[in-house]
Amino acid sequence: MTTYYEEFEVGETAKTGGRTVTETDIVNFAGITGDNFWLHMDRERAADGPFGERVAHGALVFSLMSGLVINRGHLDESLVAYYGIRDLRFLGPTKIGDTIHVVQEVTEKRVRDEDSGVVQFTDEAVNQRGEVVVRCVNEALVERLSDGS
């Protein structure tokens, strides 16, 4: 069900479904971006690295977060544009086989014009062990209800 600007409440939270990160995800992301850093791609070297194995690119995990959030469907008809991101922090590794979900909290709202408003969310990617691996503040430009309520 689509949620419009007026229907978001500061303080409300939601949780997405989960997504397991695979080796294929990492390889495909490296191929698309050209980021072949050894920590993601070299099994032998990564085994001696800080995490003891290969880990997902931080940007990959952030991208997966974005997909998990949009797949909730709450913005299917009301999202005008992705409006911005700040305070993006990679707090822990995401390893092959980890399953992440996103906990999203509405932290601020402001009217932009008669047709739209900006909704600010704090998003956290949480793995199956309950560890927050990525945190950021996202803003979405969202349609207002047509009757102005």
C-alpha positions, 0 to 999 in steps of 0.5 A: 500500500502506497504511503503519501507524505502526510501519512508518514509519522516521525518515529515510526519504524518498519522492517524489510524482508531479508536478502542473502549476499552471495559470491555471485553478487560480489563478482557481478558488482565488481564487474559492473563497477570495476572495483576488484579490490583484493578484499572482495575478490582474492580468496587467499589474500582475504583469508589473511586479511582483517575479516578472515575471508572476502567481504561484500563491497560497502557500496553493494550492501548500500545498494541492496539496502535501497532495493530492500526498502523500495521492495516494501512497496510503500512508495510505489505510487508516491515517490517522486525522487530519491532526494539525498543521502548523508552520514553513510557509515559502514560499521561492520563487514557483510560476508558471503552468506550473510542475510541482511534486512533494513530497519527504517525509521522516519526521523523528519518531515518537511513540506517542499511545496503544495505537491510534495514533501521530503521524508527523512529516514534513518536506515540500518542494514542488520545482519542475521546476528543482529549486527548493524553493518551499514547506517545512513540517513536517506531522504525521499521526495514524496507526493502529498495527498491531492486534497491537501490534508 
